[in-house]
Amino acid sequence: MHLRLLKKTRGEVSLYDPIGVDREGNEITLFDILGSDPEVVPDEVSTHLQVEALKSYLGGLDDKERRVVEERFGIGEKDAHTQREIAKELGISRSYVSRIEKRAVQKLLEDLDPDATSPRRL
């Protein structure tokens, strides 16, 4: 039993396992050399939080508006698509997709800023 367990984990490597030493004799780990740009992580977290907040506002849209916005801007697990691609998928004209998108974005702006007294120009 123990040998099977070892066989399953044989190919696994920890990020903190030593892979060598530097000129000064300090151990170098895989984590040390795989580091990321310190600015990337906060940006990704911020973007993720903004998308999650936006998703809560999408509930105020009807199904077609929500679908157009999600597909147009790549919200959630979807990739961003052109109006032409969305129109083909839904079987409607590209100009109709544009009108749906504009109406949906206007609704989202009004939900985000309820004190706005006049419609905003897009």
Buried (B, 14 or more C-beta within 10 A) or exposed (E): EEEEEEEEEEEEEEEEEEEEEEEEEEEEBBEBEEEEEEEEEEEEEEEEEEEEEBEEBBEEBEEBBBBBBBBBBEBEEEEEBEBEBBBEEBEBEEEBBBEBBEBBBBBBBBBEEEEEEEEEEE
